């Protein structure tokens, strides 16, 4: 008789199966048709397991998105703020134009009616990336590449606002957002 599987390994395997099933179903069926029942069936777990770990399908989907992204939207630091911003905004725009964007749009819609999910979006998706952008902008300020009379948070909003406007409302092509970086940087360059 073989030994019983390690409960921690079993939990980790089930956890990953749930995230994978959530993402696959949200992409193939659409976020609006995603159900806990379908996730449980595809992942091979009971609904109780899902409800024990997540309060809603939005919470699972958000974790699945973060799992899919990994380090894809990390902020580079080559010493050239324009190149680094274009690299990062291009990665984010491509992600939003693909499967992750389809799922994330559904999570954002659900978060409009679920304050806990909205806070979770800010805590796990927006703020970590905003912190990385702010750090990179602070480095560029110290290097004299961009002006020092605006807070890095304001700069971050100026840079990423157009990406989200294009992504969430379809005001322009999200894949064209990296082309706006030069225009934004023109306004952020040190004044002479």
HUQUI-V471770 format. One record per residue. SS is DSSP state (H for helix, E for strand, - for the rest). Layout:
ss->SS
ss->SS
This chain:
ss->-
ss->-
ss->-
ss->-
ss->-
ss->-
ss->H
ss->H
ss->H
ss->H
ss->H
ss->H
ss->H
ss->H
ss->H
ss->H
ss->H
ss->H
ss->H
ss->H
ss->H
ss->H
ss->H
ss->H
ss->H
ss->H
ss->H
ss->H
ss->H
ss->-
ss->H
ss->H
ss->H
ss->-
ss->-
ss->H
ss->H
ss->H
ss->H
ss->H
ss->H
ss->H
ss->H
ss->-
ss->-
ss->-
ss->H
ss->H
ss->H
ss->H
ss->H
ss->H
ss->H
ss->-
ss->-
ss->-
ss->H
ss->H
ss->H
ss->H
ss->H
ss->H
ss->H
ss->H
ss->H
ss->H
ss->H
ss->H
ss->H
ss->-
ss->-
ss->-
ss->-
ss->-
ss->-
ss->-
ss->-
ss->-
ss->-
ss->-
ss->H
ss->H
ss->H
ss->H
ss->H
ss->H
ss->H
ss->H
ss->H
ss->H
ss->H
ss->H
ss->H
ss->H
ss->H
ss->H
ss->H
ss->-
ss->H
ss->H
ss->H
ss->H
ss->H
ss->H
ss->H
ss->H
ss->H
ss->H
ss->H
ss->H
ss->H
ss->-
ss->-
ss->-
ss->H
ss->H
ss->H
ss->H
ss->H
ss->H
ss->H
ss->H
ss->H
ss->H
ss->H
ss->H
ss->H
ss->H
ss->H
ss->H
ss->H
ss->H
ss->H
ss->H
ss->H
ss->H
ss->H
ss->H
ss->H
ss->H
ss->H
ss->H
ss->-
ss->-
ss->-
ss->-
ss->-
ss->-
ss->-
ss->-
ss->-
ss->H
ss->H
ss->H
ss->H
ss->H
ss->H
ss->H
ss->H
ss->H
ss->H
ss->H
ss->H
ss->H
ss->H
ss->H
ss->H
ss->H
ss->H
ss->-
ss->-
ss->-
ss->-
ss->H
ss->H
ss->H
ss->H
ss->H
ss->H
ss->H
ss->H
ss->H
ss->H
ss->H
ss->H
ss->H
ss->H
ss->H
ss->-
ss->-
ss->-
ss->-
